[in-house]
Amino acid sequence: MTSAKPAFPSPDHDHGRCTADAIDHAEHVCAQRAQKFTPLRRQVLRALLSSHRPLGAYEIIEELARAAPRPAPITVYRALDFLMANGLVHRIESRNAYLACAHDHDSTALVAFLICERCGAVGEIPAASIADSLRAAAGALGFASKLSVVEITGTCAHCQQAA
């Protein structure tokens, strides 16, 4: 995972540039993996990129319905599955929602999500050392772990400064 992107972008960052960079990243990932970045997949990713907050599937559908006919839920879920499998979207389990990701990692990389309780923004940080510890502890008990999700709630630096 690249460390060049801040976990929580500044509230006054160039969001248009941020979105364009994330779409470029998705195009590159899909091309590199010989995957199709279909118009619907692109639209779902753009909907998620509309903010740095996680969106539920039906919120994504509402966002898409503003500019085109309302897509069927199954097509949005399939697009989300594709985007998650290619490391372009994460599922925030505690919120039953999805978050766009422009970091350079695949779907098996463990990240920790930092969820701001004030503004709702979600940042991500690498968590490989945590993953190794969790896998070792689970393995010592004979448990074969498949997926780990680490979510930490609190207050982001931007909200702390604003308080």
DSSP file with accessible surface (Angstrom, degrees, kcal/mol):
  #  RESIDUE AA STRUCTURE BP1 BP2  ACC     N-H-->O    O-->H-N    N-H-->O    O-->H-N    TCO  KAPPA ALPHA  PHI   PSI    X-CA   Y-CA   Z-CA
    1    1 A M              0   0   78      0, 0.0     2,-0.2     0, 0.0   104,-0.1   0.000 360.0 360.0 360.0 134.8    0.0    0.0    0.0
    2    2 A T        -     0   0   53      1,-0.1     3,-0.2     2,-0.0   102,-0.0  -0.486 360.0-155.2 -76.8 148.3    1.4    3.4   -0.9
    3    3 A S  S    S+     0   0  119     -2,-0.2    -1,-0.1     1,-0.2     4,-0.1   0.362  72.8  93.4-104.5   6.5    1.8    5.8    2.0
    4    4 A A  S    S+     0   0   91      2,-0.1    -1,-0.2     0, 0.0    99,-0.0   0.790  71.4  76.4 -70.4 -27.3    1.6    9.0   -0.1
    5    5 A K  S    S-     0   0   84     -3,-0.2     2,-0.0     1,-0.0    98,-0.0  -0.710  85.9-124.2 -88.4 130.6   -2.2    9.4    0.4
    6    6 A P        -     0   0   85      0, 0.0   118,-0.1     0, 0.0    -2,-0.1  -0.383  14.0-126.2 -70.0 150.5   -3.2   10.8    3.8
    7    7 A A  S    S+     0   0   31      1,-0.3   117,-0.2   116,-0.1   107,-0.1   0.909 104.9  26.2 -61.6 -40.3   -5.7    8.7    5.8
    8    8 A F  S    S-     0   0   39    115,-0.1    -1,-0.3   113,-0.0   115,-0.1  -0.926  87.8-141.0-126.5 104.6   -8.0   11.7    6.1
    9    9 A P        -     0   0   29      0, 0.0    43,-0.1     0, 0.0    -4,-0.0  -0.292  35.5 -91.8 -60.3 150.4   -7.7   14.3    3.3
   10   10 A S    >   -     0   0   47      1,-0.1     3,-2.3     2,-0.1     0, 0.0  -0.305  33.4-119.1 -59.0 142.1   -7.9   17.9    4.3
   11   11 A P  T 3  S+     0   0  105      0, 0.0    -1,-0.1     0, 0.0     4,-0.1   0.803 115.1  48.7 -57.0 -25.8  -11.4   19.2    4.1
   12   12 A D  T 3  S+     0   0  137      2,-0.1    -2,-0.1     3,-0.0     3,-0.0   0.198  84.3 130.4-101.1  20.2  -10.3   21.8    1.6
   13   13 A H  S <  S-     0   0   57     -3,-2.3     2,-1.5     1,-0.1     3,-0.1  -0.193  76.3 -92.1 -68.1 164.0   -8.4   19.3   -0.7
   14   14 A D     >  -     0   0  107      1,-0.2     4,-2.4     2,-0.1     3,-0.1  -0.619  45.9-178.3 -77.9  91.4   -9.0   19.3   -4.4
   15   15 A H  H  > S+     0   0   56     -2,-1.5     4,-2.8     1,-0.2     5,-0.2   0.836  78.0  58.0 -66.9 -31.0  -11.7   16.6   -4.4
   16   16 A G  H  > S+     0   0   49      2,-0.2     4,-2.5     1,-0.2    -1,-0.2   0.924 110.3  43.4 -61.5 -44.1  -12.0   16.7   -8.2
   17   17 A R  H  > S+     0   0  120      2,-0.2     4,-2.8     1,-0.2    -2,-0.2   0.901 112.2  54.1 -66.5 -41.0   -8.3   15.8   -8.5
   18   18 A C  H  X S+     0   0   34     -4,-2.4     4,-1.9     2,-0.2    -2,-0.2   0.937 111.7  44.3 -57.8 -47.6   -8.8   13.2   -5.8
   19   19 A T  H  X S+     0   0   20     -4,-2.8     4,-2.5     2,-0.2    -2,-0.2   0.924 112.9  50.7 -64.8 -45.9  -11.7   11.6   -7.7
   20   20 A A  H  X S+     0   0   31     -4,-2.5     4,-2.7     1,-0.2    -2,-0.2   0.909 110.0  50.5 -61.3 -41.1   -9.8   11.7  -11.1
   21   21 A D  H  X S+     0   0   77     -4,-2.8     4,-2.5     1,-0.2    -1,-0.2   0.901 110.3  49.9 -63.6 -40.1   -6.7   10.1   -9.5
   22   22 A A  H  X S+     0   0    6     -4,-1.9     4,-2.4    -5,-0.2    -2,-0.2   0.900 111.4  47.9 -67.2 -39.3   -8.9    7.3   -8.0
   23   23 A I  H  X S+     0   0    4     -4,-2.5     4,-2.7     2,-0.2    -2,-0.2   0.926 111.8  50.3 -66.5 -43.2  -10.6    6.7  -11.4
   24   24 A D  H  X S+     0   0   82     -4,-2.7     4,-2.4     1,-0.2    -2,-0.2   0.919 110.3  50.5 -58.4 -42.8   -7.1    6.6  -13.1
   25   25 A H  H  X S+     0   0   31     -4,-2.5     4,-2.8     2,-0.2    -2,-0.2   0.932 110.3  49.4 -61.1 -45.0   -5.9    4.2  -10.5
   26   26 A A  H  X S+     0   0    0     -4,-2.4     4,-2.7     1,-0.2     5,-0.2   0.912 110.5  50.3 -62.4 -42.3   -8.9    1.9  -11.1
   27   27 A E  H  X S+     0   0   75     -4,-2.7     4,-2.5     1,-0.2    -1,-0.2   0.920 112.2  47.9 -60.5 -43.0   -8.4    2.0  -14.9
   28   28 A H  H  X S+     0   0  109     -4,-2.4     4,-2.8     2,-0.2    -2,-0.2   0.926 112.2  48.4 -64.1 -46.7   -4.7    1.1  -14.4
   29   29 A V  H  X S+     0   0    2     -4,-2.8     4,-1.9     2,-0.2    -2,-0.2   0.935 113.8  46.6 -59.9 -47.3   -5.6   -1.8  -12.0
   30   30 A C  H  <>S+     0   0    2     -4,-2.7     5,-3.3     1,-0.2     4,-0.3   0.920 114.1  47.3 -64.0 -42.3   -8.2   -3.2  -14.3
   31   31 A A  H ><5S+     0   0   77     -4,-2.5     3,-1.3    -5,-0.2    -1,-0.2   0.927 111.2  51.5 -63.9 -43.4   -5.9   -2.9  -17.4
   32   32 A Q  H 3<5S+     0   0  130     -4,-2.8    -1,-0.2     1,-0.3    -2,-0.2   0.847 116.4  40.4 -62.7 -32.9   -3.1   -4.5  -15.5
   33   33 A R  T 3<5S-     0   0   80     -4,-1.9    -1,-0.3    -5,-0.2    -2,-0.2   0.290 111.5-118.1 -98.6   6.0   -5.3   -7.4  -14.5
   34   34 A A  T < 5 +     0   0   92     -3,-1.3     2,-0.3    -4,-0.3    -3,-0.2   0.878  66.2 145.6  56.5  41.8   -7.1   -7.7  -17.9
   35   35 A Q      < -     0   0   85     -5,-3.3     2,-0.5    -6,-0.2    -1,-0.2  -0.825  53.1-113.7-106.9 149.8  -10.4   -6.9  -16.2
   36   36 A K        -     0   0  163     -2,-0.3     2,-1.2    -3,-0.1     5,-0.1  -0.720  15.3-158.1 -87.4 123.9  -13.2   -4.9  -17.7
   37   37 A F        -     0   0   29     -2,-0.5    -1,-0.1   -10,-0.1   -10,-0.0  -0.722  28.0-165.3 -97.1  80.6  -13.9   -1.5  -16.1
   38   38 A T     >  -     0   0   44     -2,-1.2     4,-2.5     1,-0.1     5,-0.2  -0.138  32.6-104.7 -68.2 163.5  -17.5   -1.3  -17.4
   39   39 A P  H  > S+     0   0   95      0, 0.0     4,-2.6     0, 0.0     5,-0.2   0.900 121.8  50.1 -56.2 -40.7  -19.5    1.9  -17.4
   40   40 A L  H  > S+     0   0   45      2,-0.2     4,-2.7     1,-0.2     5,-0.2   0.927 109.9  49.7 -66.7 -42.3  -21.6    0.6  -14.4
   41   41 A R  H  > S+     0   0   61      1,-0.2     4,-2.3     2,-0.2    -1,-0.2   0.916 112.4  48.8 -60.2 -41.0  -18.5   -0.3  -12.4
   42   42 A R  H  X S+     0   0   70     -4,-2.5     4,-2.8     2,-0.2    -2,-0.2   0.919 111.1  49.7 -64.0 -43.3  -17.1    3.1  -13.1
   43   43 A Q  H  X S+     0   0   87     -4,-2.6     4,-2.4    -5,-0.2    -2,-0.2   0.901 110.6  49.6 -64.8 -40.4  -20.4    4.8  -12.1
   44   44 A V  H  X S+     0   0    0     -4,-2.7     4,-2.1     2,-0.2    -1,-0.2   0.935 112.4  47.7 -64.5 -43.8  -20.6    2.8   -8.8
   45   45 A L  H  X S+     0   0    4     -4,-2.3     4,-2.0    -5,-0.2    -2,-0.2   0.930 111.1  51.2 -63.2 -43.2  -17.0    3.8   -8.0
   46   46 A R  H  < S+     0   0  120     -4,-2.8     4,-0.5     1,-0.2    -1,-0.2   0.898 107.6  53.3 -60.4 -40.3  -17.7    7.5   -8.9
   47   47 A A  H >< S+     0   0    4     -4,-2.4     3,-1.1     1,-0.2    -1,-0.2   0.926 110.7  46.8 -60.7 -42.4  -20.7    7.4   -6.6
   48   48 A L  H >< S+     0   0    1     -4,-2.1     3,-0.8     1,-0.3    52,-0.4   0.817 108.6  56.1 -68.8 -29.0  -18.5    6.1   -3.8
   49   49 A L  T 3< S+     0   0   14     -4,-2.0    -1,-0.3     1,-0.2    -2,-0.2   0.509  78.2  94.4 -80.5  -3.3  -15.9    8.8   -4.6
   50   50 A S  T <  S-     0   0   56     -3,-1.1     2,-0.3    -4,-0.5    -1,-0.2   0.716 104.4  -4.6 -63.8 -18.8  -18.5   11.5   -4.1
   51   51 A S  S <  S-     0   0   28     -3,-0.8    -1,-0.0     2,-0.2    70,-0.0  -0.926  74.6-105.3-154.9 179.7  -17.2   11.8   -0.6
   52   52 A H  S    S+     0   0   51     -2,-0.3    70,-2.1    47,-0.1    -3,-0.1  -0.027  89.6  98.6-102.6  30.8  -14.8   10.2    1.8
   53   53 A R  S    S-     0   0  112     68,-0.2    -2,-0.2    -5,-0.2    47,-0.2  -0.880  80.7-105.6-115.5 148.7  -17.7    8.6    3.7
   54   54 A P        -     0   0   21      0, 0.0     2,-0.4     0, 0.0    45,-0.2  -0.413  33.5-155.9 -72.0 147.8  -19.0    5.0    3.2
   55   55 A L  B     -A   98   0A  24     43,-2.4    43,-2.9    -2,-0.1     2,-0.1  -0.970  12.2-126.0-123.6 143.0  -22.2    4.5    1.4
   56   56 A G     >  -     0   0   13     -2,-0.4     4,-2.2    41,-0.3     3,-0.3  -0.385  35.1-103.6 -76.9 164.0  -24.7    1.7    1.6
   57   57 A A  H  > S+     0   0    5     39,-0.4     4,-2.3     1,-0.2     5,-0.1   0.895 122.6  49.3 -58.2 -40.3  -25.8   -0.1   -1.6
   58   58 A Y  H  > S+     0   0  136      1,-0.2     4,-2.2     2,-0.2    -1,-0.2   0.819 107.5  54.3 -74.0 -27.1  -29.1    1.7   -1.7
   59   59 A E  H  > S+     0   0  108     -3,-0.3     4,-2.3     2,-0.2    -1,-0.2   0.892 108.3  50.7 -68.2 -36.7  -27.4    5.0   -1.2
   60   60 A I  H  X S+     0   0    0     -4,-2.2     4,-2.7     2,-0.2    -2,-0.2   0.931 108.9  51.2 -63.8 -44.1  -25.3    4.2   -4.2
   61   61 A I  H  X S+     0   0    4     -4,-2.3     4,-2.3     1,-0.2    -2,-0.2   0.924 110.0  49.3 -59.6 -44.1  -28.4    3.3   -6.2
   62   62 A E  H  X S+     0   0   98     -4,-2.2     4,-0.6     2,-0.2    -1,-0.2   0.904 110.6  50.6 -62.0 -41.1  -30.0    6.7   -5.2
   63   63 A E  H >< S+     0   0   59     -4,-2.3     3,-0.9     1,-0.2     4,-0.3   0.926 112.7  46.0 -62.4 -43.6  -26.8    8.5   -6.3
   64   64 A L  H >X S+     0   0   20     -4,-2.7     3,-1.4     1,-0.2     4,-1.2   0.855 104.1  62.8 -68.3 -33.4  -26.8    6.7   -9.6
   65   65 A A  H 3< S+     0   0   27     -4,-2.3    -1,-0.2     1,-0.3    -2,-0.2   0.662  88.1  72.6 -69.7 -13.3  -30.5    7.4  -10.2
   66   66 A R  T << S+     0   0  194     -3,-0.9    -1,-0.3    -4,-0.6    -2,-0.2   0.794 113.2  22.7 -68.0 -28.9  -29.8   11.2  -10.2
   67   67 A A  T <4 S+     0   0  100     -3,-1.4    -2,-0.2    -4,-0.3    -1,-0.2   0.515 131.3  14.1-117.3  -9.2  -28.2   11.0  -13.6
   68   68 A A  S  < S-     0   0   44     -4,-1.2    -1,-0.2     3,-0.0     0, 0.0  -0.933  98.0 -56.7-155.0 173.0  -29.6    7.8  -15.2
   69   69 A P  S    S-     0   0  121      0, 0.0    -2,-0.1     0, 0.0    -3,-0.1  -0.284  70.5 -91.4 -58.0 146.1  -32.4    5.2  -14.8
   70   70 A R        -     0   0  139     -5,-0.2     2,-0.1     1,-0.1    -8,-0.1  -0.391  45.2-133.0 -61.9 122.8  -32.3    3.5  -11.4
   71   71 A P        -     0   0   24      0, 0.0    -6,-0.1     0, 0.0    -1,-0.1  -0.426  24.2 -99.9 -76.9 155.8  -30.2    0.4  -11.6
   72   72 A A    >>  -     0   0   51      1,-0.1     4,-1.5    -2,-0.1     3,-0.8  -0.481  30.2-121.1 -70.3 141.8  -31.3   -2.9  -10.2
   73   73 A P  H 3> S+     0   0   47      0, 0.0     4,-2.8     0, 0.0     5,-0.2   0.885 110.7  59.1 -52.4 -40.4  -29.8   -3.7   -6.8
   74   74 A I  H 3> S+     0   0   93      1,-0.2     4,-2.3     2,-0.2     5,-0.2   0.879 103.6  51.4 -60.9 -35.1  -28.3   -6.9   -8.1
   75   75 A T  H <> S+     0   0   45     -3,-0.8     4,-2.0     2,-0.2    -1,-0.2   0.891 110.9  47.9 -71.0 -34.9  -26.3   -5.1  -10.7
   76   76 A V  H  X S+     0   0    0     -4,-1.5     4,-2.7     2,-0.2    -2,-0.2   0.927 111.6  50.1 -68.9 -42.9  -24.9   -2.7   -8.1
   77   77 A Y  H  X S+     0   0   77     -4,-2.8     4,-2.6     1,-0.2    -2,-0.2   0.900 110.4  50.4 -62.8 -38.1  -24.0   -5.5   -5.8
   78   78 A R  H  X S+     0   0  160     -4,-2.3     4,-2.2    -5,-0.2    -1,-0.2   0.909 110.7  49.0 -65.3 -41.2  -22.2   -7.3   -8.7
   79   79 A A  H  X S+     0   0    3     -4,-2.0     4,-2.7     2,-0.2    -2,-0.2   0.923 111.5  49.7 -63.0 -43.0  -20.3   -4.1   -9.5
   80   80 A L  H  X S+     0   0    0     -4,-2.7     4,-2.9     2,-0.2     5,-0.2   0.915 108.7  52.7 -62.4 -41.1  -19.4   -3.8   -5.8
   81   81 A D  H  X S+     0   0   89     -4,-2.6     4,-2.5     2,-0.2    -1,-0.2   0.924 111.3  46.8 -59.6 -44.4  -18.2   -7.4   -5.7
   82   82 A F  H  X S+     0   0   20     -4,-2.2     4,-1.4     2,-0.2    -2,-0.2   0.938 113.1  48.2 -61.6 -48.2  -16.0   -6.8   -8.7
   83   83 A L  H  <>S+     0   0    0     -4,-2.7     5,-2.8     1,-0.2     6,-0.9   0.895 113.5  47.6 -63.5 -37.9  -14.6   -3.5   -7.2
   84   84 A M  H ><5S+     0   0   43     -4,-2.9     3,-1.9     4,-0.2    -1,-0.2   0.921 108.0  54.8 -68.1 -42.8  -13.9   -5.3   -3.9
   85   85 A A  H 3<5S+     0   0   58     -4,-2.5    22,-0.6     1,-0.3    -1,-0.2   0.789 110.6  47.2 -61.5 -25.4  -12.2   -8.2   -5.5
   86   86 A N  T 3<5S-     0   0   13     -4,-1.4    -1,-0.3    -5,-0.2    -2,-0.2   0.247 117.0-111.9-101.7  12.4   -9.9   -5.8   -7.3
   87   87 A G  T < 5S+     0   0    1     -3,-1.9    18,-0.3     2,-0.2    -3,-0.2   0.704  87.7 114.4  70.7  21.2   -9.0   -3.8   -4.1
   88   88 A L  S   <S+     0   0    2     -5,-2.8    13,-2.9    -6,-0.2     2,-0.3   0.586  77.0  31.1 -98.5 -13.3  -10.8   -0.7   -5.4
   89   89 A V  E     -B  100   0A   2     -6,-0.9     2,-0.3    11,-0.3    11,-0.2  -0.991  66.7-155.2-143.6 144.2  -13.6   -0.7   -2.7
   90   90 A H  E     -B   99   0A  24      9,-2.9     9,-2.8    -2,-0.3     2,-0.5  -0.904  17.0-129.3-116.1 153.2  -13.7   -1.9    0.9
   91   91 A R  E     -B   98   0A  70     -2,-0.3     2,-1.0     7,-0.2     7,-0.3  -0.893  11.9-147.8-101.2 126.8  -16.7   -3.0    2.9
   92   92 A I  E >>> -B   97   0A   0      5,-3.3     5,-1.7    -2,-0.5     3,-0.9  -0.840  13.2-164.3 -92.8 101.0  -17.1   -1.3    6.2
   93   93 A E  G >45S+     0   0   84     -2,-1.0     3,-1.0     1,-0.2    -1,-0.2   0.896  81.9  53.6 -57.5 -46.5  -18.7   -4.1    8.2
   94   94 A S  G 345S+     0   0   67      1,-0.3    -1,-0.2    -3,-0.1    -2,-0.0   0.734 118.4  36.7 -65.6 -21.3  -20.0   -2.0   11.1
   95   95 A R  G <45S-     0   0  111     -3,-0.9    -1,-0.3     2,-0.2    -2,-0.2   0.437  99.9-130.9-106.3  -4.7  -21.8    0.4    8.8
   96   96 A N  T <<5S+     0   0   96     -3,-1.0   -39,-0.4    -4,-0.8     2,-0.3   0.945  72.2 115.9  48.6  50.1  -22.9   -2.2    6.2
   97   97 A A  E   < - B   0  92A   4     -5,-1.7    -5,-3.3   -41,-0.2     2,-0.3  -0.871  62.4-118.7-142.9 173.1  -21.5    0.2    3.7
   98   98 A Y  E     -AB  55  91A  14    -43,-2.9   -43,-2.4    -2,-0.3     2,-0.4  -0.887  15.2-160.8-124.4 149.8  -18.7    0.5    1.1
   99   99 A L  E     - B   0  90A   9     -9,-2.8    -9,-2.9    -2,-0.3   -50,-0.1  -0.996  22.0-121.7-133.5 130.5  -15.8    2.9    0.7
  100  100 A A  E     - B   0  89A  18    -52,-0.4     2,-0.4    -2,-0.4   -11,-0.3  -0.384  27.6-159.4 -66.6 148.1  -13.8    3.7   -2.4
  101  101 A C        +     0   0    6    -13,-2.9   -52,-0.0   -79,-0.1    -1,-0.0  -0.993  23.6 175.8-135.5 128.0  -10.1    2.9   -2.1
  102  102 A A        +     0   0   18     -2,-0.4     2,-0.2     2,-0.1   -14,-0.1   0.148  48.0 116.3-114.1  16.7   -7.3    4.4   -4.3
  103  103 A H  S    S-     0   0   20    -16,-0.2     2,-1.5     1,-0.1    -2,-0.1  -0.509  75.7-109.5 -83.1 158.0   -4.4    2.7   -2.5
  104  104 A D  S    S+     0   0   86     -2,-0.2     2,-0.3  -102,-0.0    -1,-0.1  -0.627  76.5 101.4 -92.8  79.8   -2.2    0.2   -4.3
  105  105 A H        -     0   0   18     -2,-1.5     2,-0.1   -18,-0.3    -2,-0.0  -0.974  62.9-116.2-150.7 164.1   -3.1   -3.1   -2.7
  106  106 A D    >   -     0   0   70     -2,-0.3     3,-1.4     1,-0.1   -20,-0.1  -0.359  41.9 -89.6 -96.4-176.3   -5.3   -6.1   -3.5
  107  107 A S  T 3  S+     0   0   58    -22,-0.6   -21,-0.1     1,-0.3    -1,-0.1   0.642 121.5  59.4 -70.4 -13.9   -8.4   -7.5   -1.8
  108  108 A T  T 3  S+     0   0  103    -23,-0.1    -1,-0.3     2,-0.1     2,-0.2   0.569  78.4 107.4 -91.5  -8.9   -6.3   -9.7    0.5
  109  109 A A    <   -     0   0   40     -3,-1.4     2,-0.5     1,-0.1    -4,-0.1  -0.500  69.3-130.8 -70.5 134.5   -4.4   -6.9    2.1
  110  110 A L        +     0   0   18     -2,-0.2    17,-1.8    39,-0.1     2,-0.3  -0.766  32.1 173.0 -88.7 128.1   -5.4   -6.1    5.7
  111  111 A V  E     -C  126   0B   7     -2,-0.5    39,-0.9    37,-0.3     2,-0.5  -0.907  27.5-129.6-125.7 157.2   -6.1   -2.5    6.4
  112  112 A A  E     -Cd 125 150B   0     13,-2.7    13,-2.2    -2,-0.3     2,-0.5  -0.918  20.3-140.3-106.3 135.5   -7.5   -0.9    9.5
  113  113 A F  E     -Cd 124 151B   8     37,-3.0    39,-3.5    -2,-0.5     2,-0.7  -0.845   5.3-155.0 -98.7 130.6  -10.3    1.6    9.1
  114  114 A L  E     -Cd 123 152B  43      9,-2.7     9,-2.5    -2,-0.5     2,-0.6  -0.926  14.7-164.4-104.3 111.8  -10.4    4.7   11.2
  115  115 A I  E     -Cd 122 153B   3     37,-3.3    39,-2.0    -2,-0.7     2,-0.5  -0.883  11.2-142.7-108.3 115.8  -14.0    5.8   11.4
  116  116 A C  E  >  - d   0 154B   2      5,-2.7     4,-1.2    -2,-0.6    39,-0.2  -0.648   4.0-158.6 -79.2 123.2  -14.7    9.4   12.6
  117  117 A E  T  4 S+     0   0  126     37,-3.5    -1,-0.1    -2,-0.5    38,-0.1   0.654  87.8  47.9 -75.6 -15.2  -17.7    9.5   14.8
  118  118 A R  T  4 S+     0   0  150     36,-0.4    -1,-0.1     3,-0.1    37,-0.1   0.928 126.5  16.7 -89.4 -57.1  -18.2   13.2   14.2
  119  119 A C  T  4 S-     0   0   38      2,-0.1    -2,-0.1    37,-0.0     3,-0.1   0.617  92.9-126.5 -96.6 -13.5  -17.9   13.8   10.4
  120  120 A G     <  +     0   0   27     -4,-1.2    -3,-0.1     1,-0.3     2,-0.0   0.421  57.9 145.1  84.5  -3.3  -18.4   10.2    9.3
  121  121 A A        -     0   0   13    -68,-0.2    -5,-2.7    -6,-0.1     2,-0.4  -0.333  36.6-149.6 -67.0 151.9  -15.2   10.2    7.2
  122  122 A V  E     -C  115   0B   9    -70,-2.1     2,-0.3    -7,-0.2    -7,-0.2  -0.992  12.4-173.1-127.2 128.7  -13.3    6.9    7.0
  123  123 A G  E     -C  114   0B   1     -9,-2.5    -9,-2.7    -2,-0.4     2,-0.4  -0.740  11.7-144.3-110.2 163.0   -9.5    6.7    6.6
  124  124 A E  E     -C  113   0B  10     -2,-0.3   -11,-0.2   -11,-0.2    -2,-0.0  -0.986  13.4-176.0-131.7 145.6   -7.5    3.6    6.1
  125  125 A I  E     -C  112   0B  62    -13,-2.2   -13,-2.7    -2,-0.4     2,-0.1  -0.955  37.4 -95.3-132.8 151.6   -4.0    2.6    7.3
  126  126 A P  E     -C  111   0B  89      0, 0.0   -15,-0.2     0, 0.0     3,-0.1  -0.398  35.3-179.0 -65.4 144.9   -1.9   -0.5    6.6
  127  127 A A     >  +     0   0    2    -17,-1.8     4,-2.6     2,-0.1     5,-0.2  -0.071  33.0 130.7-138.1  35.8   -2.3   -3.2    9.2
  128  128 A A  H  > S+     0   0   62      1,-0.2     4,-2.5     2,-0.2     5,-0.2   0.903  77.0  51.5 -60.1 -41.2    0.1   -6.0    8.1
  129  129 A S  H  > S+     0   0   90      1,-0.2     4,-1.9     2,-0.2    -1,-0.2   0.899 111.1  48.1 -66.3 -37.0    1.7   -6.3   11.5
  130  130 A I  H  > S+     0   0   69      2,-0.2     4,-2.7     1,-0.2    -1,-0.2   0.926 110.7  52.2 -64.7 -43.0   -1.8   -6.6   13.2
  131  131 A A  H  X S+     0   0    1     -4,-2.6     4,-3.0     1,-0.2     5,-0.2   0.912 107.6  51.3 -60.9 -43.4   -2.8   -9.2   10.6
  132  132 A D  H  X S+     0   0  101     -4,-2.5     4,-2.3     1,-0.2    -1,-0.2   0.925 111.8  47.1 -60.8 -44.1    0.3  -11.3   11.3
  133  133 A S  H  X S+     0   0   84     -4,-1.9     4,-2.4     2,-0.2    -2,-0.2   0.917 114.2  47.0 -63.8 -44.2   -0.4  -11.3   15.0
  134  134 A L  H  X S+     0   0   80     -4,-2.7     4,-2.7     2,-0.2     5,-0.2   0.916 112.6  48.8 -65.5 -43.4   -4.1  -12.1   14.5
  135  135 A R  H  X S+     0   0  108     -4,-3.0     4,-3.0    -5,-0.2    -1,-0.2   0.903 112.1  49.4 -63.1 -40.9   -3.3  -14.9   12.1
  136  136 A A  H  X S+     0   0   66     -4,-2.3     4,-2.3    -5,-0.2    -2,-0.2   0.932 112.5  47.0 -63.8 -44.3   -0.7  -16.4   14.4
  137  137 A A  H  X S+     0   0   59     -4,-2.4     4,-0.7     2,-0.2    -2,-0.2   0.922 116.0  44.8 -64.1 -43.0   -3.1  -16.3   17.4
  138  138 A A  H ><>S+     0   0   19     -4,-2.7     5,-2.6     1,-0.2     3,-0.9   0.924 112.6  51.7 -66.4 -42.7   -5.9  -17.9   15.3
  139  139 A G  H ><5S+     0   0   44     -4,-3.0     3,-2.1     1,-0.3    -2,-0.2   0.865 101.3  60.7 -62.4 -36.3   -3.5  -20.5   13.9
  140  140 A A  H 3<5S+     0   0   87     -4,-2.3    -1,-0.3     1,-0.3    -2,-0.2   0.772 106.2  48.4 -62.7 -23.3   -2.3  -21.4   17.4
  141  141 A L  T <<5S-     0   0  154     -3,-0.9    -1,-0.3    -4,-0.7    -2,-0.2   0.302 123.8-106.1 -96.0   5.6   -5.9  -22.4   18.1
  142  142 A G  T < 5S+     0   0   72     -3,-2.1     2,-0.5     1,-0.3    -3,-0.2   0.658  74.9 141.4  79.0  16.4   -6.2  -24.4   14.9
  143  143 A F      < -     0   0  135     -5,-2.6     2,-0.9    -6,-0.2    -1,-0.3  -0.801  45.0-148.4 -96.8 127.4   -8.3  -21.7   13.2
  144  144 A A        -     0   0   94     -2,-0.5     2,-0.1    -3,-0.1    -9,-0.0  -0.825  21.1-149.0 -94.6 102.0   -7.7  -21.0    9.5
  145  145 A S        +     0   0   42     -2,-0.9     3,-0.1   -10,-0.2   -10,-0.0  -0.425  23.3 174.6 -75.1 147.9   -8.5  -17.3    9.1
  146  146 A K        +     0   0  207      1,-0.4     2,-0.4    -2,-0.1    -1,-0.1   0.722  64.5  13.2-115.9 -50.9   -9.9  -16.1    5.9
  147  147 A L        -     0   0  123      2,-0.0     2,-0.4   -37,-0.0    -1,-0.4  -0.997  57.5-168.6-138.2 133.6  -10.8  -12.4    6.3
  148  148 A S        -     0   0   29     -2,-0.4     2,-0.4    -3,-0.1   -37,-0.3  -0.983   1.7-171.8-122.8 136.7  -10.0   -9.9    8.9
  149  149 A V        -     0   0   57     -2,-0.4     2,-0.5   -39,-0.1   -37,-0.1  -0.996   2.8-167.7-127.7 125.5  -11.6   -6.5    9.3
  150  150 A V  E     +d  112   0B  28    -39,-0.9   -37,-3.0    -2,-0.4     2,-0.4  -0.967   9.0 178.3-115.1 121.4  -10.2   -4.0   11.8
  151  151 A E  E     -d  113   0B  50     -2,-0.5     2,-0.5   -39,-0.2   -37,-0.2  -0.993   6.0-172.0-125.9 127.9  -12.4   -1.0   12.5
  152  152 A I  E     -d  114   0B  81    -39,-3.5   -37,-3.3    -2,-0.4     2,-0.3  -0.980   8.6-156.4-121.5 123.0  -11.4    1.7   14.9
  153  153 A T  E     +d  115   0B  72     -2,-0.5     2,-0.3   -39,-0.2   -37,-0.2  -0.699  39.0 100.4 -98.2 153.5  -13.8    4.5   15.9
  154  154 A G  E    S-d  116   0B  25    -39,-2.0   -37,-3.5    -2,-0.3     2,-0.4  -0.942  70.3 -52.1 171.1-147.5  -12.9    7.8   17.2
  155  155 A T        -     0   0   45     -2,-0.3   -39,-0.1   -39,-0.2   -40,-0.0  -0.986  45.7-129.3-128.2 127.5  -12.4   11.4   16.1
  156  156 A C     >  -     0   0    8     -2,-0.4     4,-2.2     1,-0.1     5,-0.2  -0.249  28.2-109.3 -70.3 161.5  -10.3   12.5   13.1
  157  157 A A  H  > S+     0   0   56      1,-0.2     4,-2.5     2,-0.2     5,-0.2   0.857 117.3  57.2 -60.3 -37.0   -7.7   15.2   13.5
  158  158 A H  H  > S+     0   0   51      1,-0.2     4,-1.6     2,-0.2    -1,-0.2   0.918 109.7  43.8 -63.0 -42.9   -9.7   17.6   11.4
  159  159 A C  H  > S+     0   0   20      2,-0.2     4,-1.2     1,-0.2    -1,-0.2   0.865 111.8  54.0 -70.8 -35.3  -12.7   17.3   13.7
  160  160 A Q  H  < S+     0   0  120     -4,-2.2     3,-0.4     1,-0.2    -2,-0.2   0.914 110.1  47.2 -63.8 -39.6  -10.5   17.6   16.8
  161  161 A Q  H  < S+     0   0  156     -4,-2.5    -1,-0.2     1,-0.2    -2,-0.2   0.846 110.3  52.8 -69.5 -33.3   -9.0   20.8   15.4
  162  162 A A  H  <        0   0   88     -4,-1.6    -1,-0.2    -5,-0.2    -2,-0.2   0.708 360.0 360.0 -74.7 -20.8  -12.5   22.2   14.7
  163  163 A A     <        0   0   97     -4,-1.2    -3,-0.0    -3,-0.4    -4,-0.0  -0.209 360.0 360.0 -73.8 360.0  -13.7   21.5   18.2
